[in-house]
Every structure is written in structure tokens, then in C-alpha cells.
């Protein structure tokens, strides 16, 4: 028997917005005089991005190490502009978020550095409109999805029990991880099927 959710927890990239990592990498490359492939190897291939997502390096250390690896100073504003270039809000999904917010608490959970949460209004104001101050990143809790700790530490911040949370993500492994942690979960495919799922929970 399903429990009516007290909190709907949305993934960000791939659910609330379309995220093109190659565009992000290309924008960093254009800034630093490198190809997107070089940026991918220097930042993602080196493990820097993973360490940032886990909270093992803070924003200043992340930008400093990125600058060293790319041979060009990358400021916070540079990073925000490049990250923003790879994000396109999904208007249909965000309309559903707005409807859910009238009936239930909402929040975000994403494998990202704290910079995404802190600067969501700059990165994607359409998301910030609904989730400013409500996005928990993996770096903030020291664990990445699909580790159970990522979900459980996140929902502790909202004072709810796992079974009363509906988690929505576009990655099957993350949905399965949420279920193992005791949350209700739904694999996002498109806005139409998400609307049907939310209606089934009485959230629209």
C-alpha cells in the first residue's frame, strides 16, 4: 500500500532540465583554449568532478585545481556561465513541480557540488523559482546517489521518514538506490508519464 508522500524529491539534471555535459565541457574549452575532449579528460577523467560531487574538495579548491589542469584561471563566474550553457529547463516538468508544490513539500537532490544549489537562480532561474534553498547536493551530504546515505542524509534535513518521500530520477540505478533506502521512487521518462505518476499519488 502506497503512503501519500509528504515530500517529493526531484533530481535536477535530466528531470527538471535537460543537461548536456558536452556543451558544458565545450564552453569550458572555449574559455581555456582547449577542446571539449581535453576538458573532459582533465576534469572528469582525472576524478576531480567526482571528488567535487562527493564534497571532498570545496568550490575554491575545485576551481583552483580545474584552473591548474586547464592552464587557465577559471573563476566562479566562468564556471557558472559554462554550466548554464549546458542546462535547458523543461517547462512541462516545471509546471508539474509548481502544481505539486501547492499540495506537498518539494525539494531537489542531485549529484553535484554545492555550487549548483547555491547559485541555482543564476544557473537556471526557472528551477530556482521553485527550489531556491531547497536543493540538496551530494557534496552537501558527503555521499552520491545511489548510495543510501545520499537519500537518508538529505531527507533528514526535511524531517520526514523515507517511506513518506517520493523520489524522481532519470537514472535507473538511482531509483533503485532510493528504493533500497526505503523511499518511494519513480523512473522519469517524460512529463506525460510523470504527470500520471503524480496524479496516482494524489499530488496534482
ChimeraX attribute file (.defattr): number of C-alpha atoms within 10 A of each C-alpha:
attribute: neighborCount
match mode: 1-to-1
recipient: residues
	/A:1	3
	/A:2	9
	/A:3	11
	/A:4	16
	/A:5	23
	/A:6	20
	/A:7	24
	/A:8	22
	/A:9	27
	/A:10	23
	/A:11	23
	/A:12	25
	/A:13	21
	/A:14	19
	/A:15	23
	/A:16	26
	/A:17	20
	/A:18	14
	/A:19	19
	/A:20	16
	/A:21	17
	/A:22	14
	/A:23	17
	/A:24	23
	/A:25	24
	/A:26	22
	/A:27	24
	/A:28	25
	/A:29	19
	/A:30	14
	/A:31	17
	/A:32	16
	/A:33	15
	/A:34	17
	/A:35	15
	/A:36	19
	/A:37	13
	/A:38	18
	/A:39	25
	/A:40	19
	/A:41	13
	/A:42	18
	/A:43	19
	/A:44	14
	/A:45	13
	/A:46	13
	/A:47	12
	/A:48	20
	/A:49	20
	/A:50	19
	/A:51	18
	/A:52	23
	/A:53	24
	/A:54	24
	/A:55	22
	/A:56	17
	/A:57	18
	/A:58	18
	/A:59	15
	/A:60	11
	/A:61	12
	/A:62	20
	/A:63	20
	/A:64	16
	/A:65	18
	/A:66	20
	/A:67	16
	/A:68	13
	/A:69	17
	/A:70	20
	/A:71	12
	/A:72	14
	/A:73	16
	/A:74	19
	/A:75	14
	/A:76	13
	/A:77	10
	/A:78	15
	/A:79	18
	/A:80	17
	/A:81	16
	/A:82	22
	/A:83	21
	/A:84	20
	/A:85	20
	/A:86	20
	/A:87	21
	/A:88	17
	/A:89	19
	/A:90	17
	/A:91	14
	/A:92	13
	/A:93	18
	/A:94	19
	/A:95	14
	/A:96	18
	/A:97	24
	/A:98	15
	/A:99	14
	/A:100	20
	/A:101	17
	/A:102	11
	/A:103	13
	/A:104	16
	/A:105	15
	/A:106	22
	/A:107	23
	/A:108	23
	/A:109	25
	/A:110	24
	/A:111	23
	/A:112	23
	/A:113	25
	/A:114	23
	/A:115	18
	/A:116	21
	/A:117	22
	/A:118	17
	/A:119	15
	/A:120	21
	/A:121	17
	/A:122	15
	/A:123	23
	/A:124	19
	/A:125	14
	/A:126	19
	/A:127	22
	/A:128	18
	/A:129	12
	/A:130	19
	/A:131	21
	/A:132	16
	/A:133	14
	/A:134	18
	/A:135	26
	/A:136	28
	/A:137	29
	/A:138	26
	/A:139	24
	/A:140	22
	/A:141	19
	/A:142	17
	/A:143	22
	/A:144	23
	/A:145	21
	/A:146	20
	/A:147	16
	/A:148	19
	/A:149	18
	/A:150	26
	/A:151	29
	/A:152	19
	/A:153	16
	/A:154	23
	/A:155	21
	/A:156	11
	/A:157	11
	/A:158	14
	/A:159	10
	/A:160	15
	/A:161	15
	/A:162	21
	/A:163	18
	/A:164	18
	/A:165	24
	/A:166	23
	/A:167	26
	/A:168	24
	/A:169	25
	/A:170	18
	/A:171	17
	/A:172	14
	/A:173	14
	/A:174	23
	/A:175	22
	/A:176	20
	/A:177	19
	/A:178	28
	/A:179	20
	/A:180	14
	/A:181	18
	/A:182	17
	/A:183	24
	/A:184	23
	/A:185	22
	/A:186	23
	/A:187	19
	/A:188	21
	/A:189	14
	/A:190	14
	/A:191	18
	/A:192	12
	/A:193	13
	/A:194	18
	/A:195	17
	/A:196	12
	/A:197	16
	/A:198	19
	/A:199	12
	/A:200	12
	/A:201	13
	/A:202	13
	/A:203	20
	/A:204	18
